Amino acid sequence: MVSSEPEKLEALREEVRAFLRENLPQKWGTPAYEPLEAGSEEQIALSKSFTKKLYDAGYTAFGIPAAYGGIERPPQEIAVIREELRRQGTPFPFVGLGRLVVDTLLQWGTEEQKKRFIPPILRGEVYWIEGFSEPNAGSDLAGVQTTAVRDGDEWIINGQKCWTSGWDYGEWGFFLCRTDVNAPRHRNLSFFLFDCSTPGFSRRPLRQMTGEAHAQYGELFFDDMRVPHENMIGEEGRGWYVAMTTLIAERGGGQVSAASGETGGMGLGLFGARTIGGVDSLIELAKKTKHYGQTAWDDSSFRGRIAQIAIENEAMRAYGMRLGKMIMSGSASGNEASMAKLTWTEQGKRRGDMVCEIIGAYSQLMRGDSRAVDGGDLVYGMLMTRGTTIFMGTSEICRNILAERILGLPRQ
Ligand SMILES: Cc1cc2nc3c(=O)[nH]c(=O)nc-3n(C[C@H](O)[C@H](O)[C@H](O)COP(=O)(O)OP(=O)(O)OC[C@H]3O[C@@H](n4cnc5c(N)ncnc54)[C@H](O)[C@@H]3O)c2cc1C
């Protein structure tokens, strides 16, 4: 009979382990695991069903009020669950960019909007896309040109968005656009949610440096698309402030999820890749890869760099825990989130570079080449890390924020 607190927690640990044994794909976490193609129907379906199972088992959606579908558990139980998910390199729940919608709605949504949109996101039922960037407005997000003109209870949207992650499997999206062309900068924008099946909406893929033209990033077009007024989040003309909440959640999110243990490796997409880049897998790779007659692990310079990454990971984990609390309580500013984003993405890039140094000339072989190490996933991962230092605000923009707002340096 389970009676004491430690026994209860151990029973929960066993329960989570059994759940993962039963529900993670076969060979998950081993080199023999065959990743599904990122963005393929099979990958999306598996990701959704796994997220639903995690939710039904009570292993996700912590920190969100139960009234909106959040799961409330004692902190010790949450810690045990996250430890076990992390141990198995369990993929990040399929909530994806919907997580940003949750944080944005918690701060700015009406009661009705929160009840309508948050629960299906937590259950992994709806995939969301982000329509912020435009061909002439990336770092300068306040310069978006997409317009919305009111017509009764609806808004008519015209414009283009680009670099949209998950462009083709998005079922709902959010975007920032101009609702008042005469109002001053930052006070002329509004924030909307839209259903991707709305007439007047279309999309197409962009080619990326990994060679894929379809997989992950695309462009969105709004051509007289009508969106109901009830889908506006926050007040008309105050969309910039709503978008800042979204960006804080986004920039801080990578670090928070790394800290919470809900993500595996470099976060290359649910079941879309083997989990790579964690310290254990770096050590394993260094130990099995020979350089001039010795393994990379025998080389103290590699050992030192891997140790540095392990130390940084611990610091990032602690910072992520703090940041997570700040985001949930609404006290995080763009400064902390920018610091987090800069740290985890720049470190990711260094990890990717080191992986390629370890495998040496094999880093020239991509997915599809039978001699590529780990089926080319390592090189693919390295290339993907490049984009992380551009999306959500480039490293230069994050450094500007830190320089001006934390260090008090003069604006260039
Ligand atoms: C992998 C990936 C996924 C993405 N996903 C999405 C998405 O889902 N939704 C979305 O809306 N957008 C997305 N983006 C777009 C991303 O947010 C923009 O690419 C980013 O904000 C930079 O904008 P830009 O590409 O227009 O570059 P620009 O803003 O034109 O910048 C070009 C260069 O100039 C530098 N620069 C610009 N301004 C300054 C300044 N003031 N000081 C110093 N340097 C400066 C930048 O750092 C960069 O090096 C994604 C991008 C990538 C690469």
Ligand as a Chemical Component Dictionary entry (heavy atoms), coordinates in Angstrom:
data_LIG
# 
_chem_comp.id                   LIG 
_chem_comp.type                 NON-POLYMER 
_chem_comp.pdbx_formal_charge   0 
_chem_comp.three_letter_code    LIG 
# 
loop_
_chem_comp_atom.comp_id 
_chem_comp_atom.atom_id 
_chem_comp_atom.alt_atom_id 
_chem_comp_atom.type_symbol 
_chem_comp_atom.charge 
_chem_comp_atom.model_Cartn_x 
_chem_comp_atom.model_Cartn_y 
_chem_comp_atom.model_Cartn_z 
_chem_comp_atom.pdbx_ordinal 
LIG C1  C1  C 0 14.032 29.682 -39.135 1  
LIG C2  C2  C 0 13.181 30.897 -39.089 2  
LIG C3  C3  C 0 11.864 30.798 -38.674 3  
LIG C4  C4  C 0 11.051 31.922 -38.643 4  
LIG N1  N1  N 0 9.741  31.789 -38.256 5  
LIG C5  C5  C 0 8.922  32.878 -38.269 6  
LIG C6  C6  C 0 7.528  32.757 -37.954 7  
LIG O1  O1  O 0 7.025  31.673 -37.686 8  
LIG N2  N2  N 0 6.763  33.855 -37.998 9  
LIG C7  C7  C 0 7.279  35.101 -38.288 10 
LIG O2  O2  O 0 6.531  36.070 -38.264 11 
LIG N3  N3  N 0 8.589  35.244 -38.607 12 
LIG C8  C8  C 0 9.423  34.175 -38.613 13 
LIG N4  N4  N 0 10.755 34.298 -38.954 14 
LIG C9  C9  C 0 11.247 35.597 -39.383 15 
LIG C10 C10 C 0 12.175 36.261 -38.366 16 
LIG O3  O3  O 0 11.453 36.738 -37.263 17 
LIG C11 C11 C 0 12.914 37.386 -39.101 18 
LIG O4  O4  O 0 13.731 36.769 -40.107 19 
LIG C12 C12 C 0 13.791 38.181 -38.158 20 
LIG O5  O5  O 0 13.004 38.974 -37.309 21 
LIG C13 C13 C 0 14.760 39.097 -38.932 22 
LIG O6  O6  O 0 14.097 39.867 -39.875 23 
LIG P1  P1  P 0 14.597 39.934 -41.396 24 
LIG O7  O7  O 0 14.782 38.534 -41.892 25 
LIG O8  O8  O 0 13.651 40.813 -42.129 26 
LIG O9  O9  O 0 16.030 40.575 -41.317 27 
LIG P2  P2  P 0 16.359 42.115 -41.155 28 
LIG O10 O10 O 0 15.520 42.707 -40.082 29 
LIG O11 O11 O 0 16.315 42.750 -42.498 30 
LIG O12 O12 O 0 17.860 42.043 -40.641 31 
LIG C14 C14 C 0 18.954 41.758 -41.515 32 
LIG C15 C15 C 0 20.229 41.849 -40.682 33 
LIG O13 O13 O 0 20.379 43.173 -40.132 34 
LIG C16 C16 C 0 20.504 43.105 -38.729 35 
LIG N5  N5  N 0 19.806 44.233 -38.124 36 
LIG C17 C17 C 0 18.563 44.682 -38.429 37 
LIG N6  N6  N 0 18.252 45.728 -37.645 38 
LIG C18 C18 C 0 19.323 45.942 -36.840 39 
LIG C19 C19 C 0 19.616 46.886 -35.794 40 
LIG N7  N7  N 0 18.725 47.819 -35.435 41 
LIG N8  N8  N 0 20.821 46.788 -35.164 42 
LIG C20 C20 C 0 21.730 45.838 -35.516 43 
LIG N9  N9  N 0 21.505 44.924 -36.508 44 
LIG C21 C21 C 0 20.331 44.984 -37.141 45 
LIG C22 C22 C 0 19.852 41.803 -38.316 46 
LIG O14 O14 O 0 20.380 41.326 -37.083 47 
LIG C23 C23 C 0 20.222 40.881 -39.478 48 
LIG O15 O15 O 0 21.531 40.375 -39.303 49 
LIG C24 C24 C 0 11.573 33.181 -38.995 50 
LIG C25 C25 C 0 12.921 33.295 -39.425 51 
LIG C26 C26 C 0 13.708 32.159 -39.478 52 
LIG C27 C27 C 0 15.130 32.290 -39.950 53 
# 
loop_
_chem_comp_bond.comp_id 
_chem_comp_bond.atom_id_1 
_chem_comp_bond.atom_id_2 
_chem_comp_bond.value_order 
_chem_comp_bond.pdbx_ordinal 
LIG C1  C2  SING 1  
LIG C2  C3  SING 2  
LIG C2  C26 DOUB 3  
LIG C3  C4  DOUB 4  
LIG C4  N1  SING 5  
LIG C4  C24 SING 6  
LIG N1  C5  DOUB 7  
LIG C5  C6  SING 8  
LIG C5  C8  SING 9  
LIG C6  O1  DOUB 10 
LIG C6  N2  SING 11 
LIG N2  C7  SING 12 
LIG C7  O2  DOUB 13 
LIG C7  N3  SING 14 
LIG N3  C8  DOUB 15 
LIG C8  N4  SING 16 
LIG N4  C9  SING 17 
LIG N4  C24 SING 18 
LIG C9  C10 SING 19 
LIG C10 O3  SING 20 
LIG C10 C11 SING 21 
LIG C11 O4  SING 22 
LIG C11 C12 SING 23 
LIG C12 O5  SING 24 
LIG C12 C13 SING 25 
LIG C13 O6  SING 26 
LIG O6  P1  SING 27 
LIG P1  O7  DOUB 28 
LIG P1  O8  SING 29 
LIG P1  O9  SING 30 
LIG O9  P2  SING 31 
LIG P2  O10 DOUB 32 
LIG P2  O11 SING 33 
LIG P2  O12 SING 34 
LIG O12 C14 SING 35 
LIG C14 C15 SING 36 
LIG C15 O13 SING 37 
LIG C15 C23 SING 38 
LIG O13 C16 SING 39 
LIG C16 N5  SING 40 
LIG C16 C22 SING 41 
LIG N5  C17 SING 42 
LIG N5  C21 SING 43 
LIG C17 N6  DOUB 44 
LIG N6  C18 SING 45 
LIG C18 C19 SING 46 
LIG C18 C21 DOUB 47 
LIG C19 N7  SING 48 
LIG C19 N8  DOUB 49 
LIG N8  C20 SING 50 
LIG C20 N9  DOUB 51 
LIG N9  C21 SING 52 
LIG C22 O14 SING 53 
LIG C22 C23 SING 54 
LIG C23 O15 SING 55 
LIG C24 C25 DOUB 56 
LIG C25 C26 SING 57 
LIG C26 C27 SING 58 
# 
